[in-house]
Amino acid sequence: MCFSTKQTIDKLEMENRFKAELVTTESYQNEVFNGFDHPKTPIITNADPNAIQLFQWGLLPSWATDTKMQNMTLNARIETLREKPSFRDVLHQKCLVLVNGFYEWQWLDEKGKQKQKYLISLPNDEPFAMAGLYSTWKNAENELVSTYTIITTEAKGIMREIHNTKLRMPVILTQGNERPWLMGETRGDLNLGLVGRKV
């Protein structure tokens, strides 16, 4: 699964890399975003592919009555998207989750009492995109809250060694597949050459 990400790329580099404009003055950079804090992080939606916006991590479907379910919607398994009520109504609402790394823990013993934390990134710490879905939810005060989830799949390559218990990883898009993903033309490509560093 993916519950911890990193986005430390500055505004200009991020805009140049993703060919979109950051449309907020809020802070978005952090060495560690913990999903369970439900932070706002940069994404690009298929509704506005030329804008980088800050959405809250943890998808809230339009029918949610409160935010209690958010811890359960940080990730969405690609294999069951159509089955889960939280996600099946927003399958057409695709997004790119912009990061330059994410964190996973490798179990060093059978019960997970000893763990090693790894930062997973590209070799030069370059930004990349994870596949996601987004939603807009209205709270009790009639305010709109924009949220997202990261789509996960079966772990491949180095991720099978690092995330060695649940064997999951985010769906990571190559640069050439980012726009097709937004337009509904691809499921994702995992051949990015990720590296893992102990931290």
C-alpha positions as CSV (number, residue, x, y, z in Angstrom):
1,M,0.0,0.0,0.0
2,C,1.1,3.6,-0.1
3,F,0.5,5.8,3.0
4,S,3.6,8.0,2.9
5,T,4.9,10.2,0.0
6,K,7.4,13.0,-0.6
7,Q,7.1,16.1,-2.8
8,T,10.1,18.5,-2.5
9,I,10.3,19.7,-6.1
10,D,10.0,23.5,-6.4
11,K,7.2,25.3,-8.3
12,L,9.1,26.0,-11.5
13,E,10.5,22.5,-11.9
14,M,7.1,20.9,-11.2
15,E,5.4,23.2,-13.7
16,N,8.0,22.5,-16.4
17,R,7.9,18.7,-15.8
18,F,4.2,18.3,-15.9
19,K,3.4,21.1,-18.4
20,A,0.8,22.6,-16.0
21,E,0.5,25.7,-13.8
22,L,0.4,25.6,-10.1
23,V,-2.9,27.4,-9.2
24,T,-2.5,27.9,-5.5
25,T,-0.4,29.9,-3.1
26,E,-0.7,27.3,-0.3
27,S,2.4,25.4,0.7
28,Y,2.8,22.0,-1.0
29,Q,6.4,20.9,-0.3
30,N,7.1,18.3,2.4
31,E,9.8,15.6,2.9
32,V,7.2,13.2,4.3
33,F,3.4,13.4,3.7
34,N,1.6,11.0,6.1
35,G,-1.7,9.9,4.4
36,F,-3.4,9.5,7.8
37,D,-3.0,13.2,8.4
38,H,-5.0,13.8,5.2
39,P,-2.6,16.5,3.8
40,K,-3.3,18.5,0.7
41,T,-0.8,17.5,-2.0
42,P,-0.3,18.4,-5.7
43,I,-2.4,16.6,-8.3
44,I,-3.6,17.2,-11.9
45,T,-7.2,16.2,-12.7
46,N,-8.7,15.2,-16.1
47,A,-11.2,18.0,-15.6
48,D,-8.4,20.6,-15.7
49,P,-5.2,19.0,-17.1
50,N,-3.3,22.3,-17.4
51,A,-3.6,23.1,-13.6
52,I,-1.7,21.7,-10.6
53,Q,-4.1,21.9,-7.6
54,L,-3.9,20.8,-4.0
55,F,-6.4,18.1,-3.0
56,Q,-6.7,16.3,0.3
57,W,-5.4,12.7,0.5
58,G,-8.2,10.2,1.4
59,L,-11.1,10.1,-1.1
60,L,-14.6,11.1,0.2
61,P,-17.3,10.1,-2.2
62,S,-20.2,12.6,-2.7
63,W,-22.5,10.4,-0.6
64,A,-20.3,10.3,2.5
65,T,-22.0,11.8,5.6
66,D,-18.7,12.6,7.4
67,T,-14.9,12.1,7.1
68,K,-14.6,8.9,9.1
69,M,-14.1,6.7,6.1
70,Q,-11.1,8.7,4.8
71,N,-8.5,6.4,6.5
72,M,-9.9,3.6,4.4
73,T,-9.7,5.4,1.1
74,L,-6.1,6.6,1.0
75,N,-5.5,3.7,-1.5
76,A,-7.7,1.9,-4.0
77,R,-6.9,-1.5,-5.3
78,I,-7.0,-1.5,-9.1
79,E,-8.4,-5.0,-9.1
80,T,-11.5,-4.0,-7.2
81,L,-12.2,-0.4,-8.3
82,R,-15.5,-1.3,-10.0
83,E,-16.8,-3.3,-6.9
84,K,-16.2,-0.7,-4.2
85,P,-18.9,1.9,-3.6
86,S,-16.3,4.5,-2.6
87,F,-14.7,4.3,-6.0
88,R,-17.0,3.0,-8.7
89,D,-18.9,6.3,-9.1
90,V,-15.6,8.2,-9.7
91,L,-13.9,5.9,-12.2
92,H,-14.0,8.6,-14.8
93,Q,-12.5,11.2,-12.5
94,K,-8.8,10.4,-13.0
95,C,-5.9,12.3,-11.7
96,L,-2.1,12.3,-11.5
97,V,-0.6,12.4,-7.9
98,L,2.6,14.3,-8.2
99,V,5.5,13.1,-6.0
100,N,9.3,12.6,-6.1
101,G,9.2,9.6,-3.8
102,F,7.2,7.4,-1.5
103,Y,8.1,5.4,1.6
104,E,7.6,1.7,2.4
105,W,8.8,-0.5,5.2
106,Q,10.4,-3.9,4.7
107,W,9.7,-6.5,7.4
108,L,13.0,-8.0,8.7
109,D,11.3,-10.7,10.7
110,E,8.0,-12.8,10.3
111,K,6.0,-10.7,12.7
112,G,7.2,-7.3,11.6
113,K,8.7,-6.3,14.9
114,Q,11.8,-5.2,13.1
115,K,11.4,-3.0,10.0
116,Q,13.6,-1.1,7.6
117,K,12.2,2.1,6.1
118,Y,12.9,2.7,2.4
119,L,12.5,5.8,0.2
120,I,11.4,4.7,-3.3
121,S,12.3,7.2,-6.0
122,L,13.8,7.7,-9.4
123,P,17.6,7.6,-9.5
124,N,18.0,11.5,-9.6
125,D,15.0,12.2,-7.3
126,E,13.0,13.5,-10.3
127,P,9.3,14.0,-10.0
128,F,6.9,11.4,-11.3
129,A,3.2,10.7,-11.2
130,M,1.1,8.0,-9.6
131,A,-2.4,7.1,-10.9
132,G,-5.3,8.3,-8.8
133,L,-9.0,9.1,-8.7
134,Y,-10.5,12.2,-7.2
135,S,-13.9,13.4,-5.8
136,T,-15.5,16.6,-4.6
137,W,-17.5,16.3,-1.4
138,K,-19.7,18.8,0.4
139,N,-19.4,19.0,4.2
140,A,-22.0,20.0,6.8
141,E,-21.1,23.7,6.3
142,N,-21.8,23.4,2.6
143,E,-18.1,23.8,1.7
144,L,-16.6,21.8,-1.1
145,V,-13.7,19.5,-0.2
146,S,-11.6,18.1,-3.0
147,T,-10.1,14.7,-2.2
148,Y,-8.2,11.9,-4.0
149,T,-7.0,8.3,-3.6
150,I,-3.8,6.6,-4.9
151,I,-4.4,3.4,-7.0
152,T,-2.3,0.4,-6.1
153,T,-1.5,-2.8,-7.9
154,E,0.5,-6.0,-7.3
155,A,4.2,-5.2,-6.4
156,K,6.7,-5.7,-9.2
157,G,10.5,-5.8,-9.3
158,I,12.3,-4.1,-6.4
159,M,8.9,-3.5,-4.7
160,R,8.4,-7.2,-4.1
161,E,11.6,-7.2,-2.1
162,I,10.9,-4.1,-0.1
163,H,7.2,-4.3,0.5
164,N,7.6,-8.0,1.2
165,T,4.4,-8.6,3.3
166,K,1.4,-7.1,1.4
167,L,3.2,-7.1,-2.0
168,R,1.5,-3.9,-3.2
169,M,2.7,-0.7,-4.8
170,P,1.2,2.4,-6.4
171,V,0.4,2.4,-10.1
172,I,3.2,4.6,-11.4
173,L,3.0,6.2,-14.8
174,T,5.7,6.8,-17.3
175,Q,5.9,10.4,-18.6
176,G,4.4,9.3,-21.9
177,N,1.4,7.6,-20.2
178,E,0.4,10.5,-17.9
179,R,-1.9,12.3,-20.3
180,P,-3.4,9.0,-21.8
181,W,-4.2,7.9,-18.2
182,L,-6.1,11.2,-17.6
183,M,-8.0,10.6,-20.9
184,G,-8.9,7.0,-20.0
185,E,-6.6,5.4,-22.5
186,T,-4.2,3.3,-20.3
187,R,-4.1,1.5,-16.9
188,G,-0.5,2.5,-16.1
189,D,3.1,1.4,-16.7
190,L,5.4,0.2,-13.9
191,N,8.7,0.2,-15.8
192,L,10.2,3.3,-14.5
193,G,13.5,2.2,-13.0
194,L,12.6,2.9,-9.4
195,V,15.3,2.6,-6.8
196,G,15.0,2.0,-3.0
197,R,17.3,3.7,-0.4
198,K,17.3,2.9,3.3
199,V,16.4,5.9,5.4
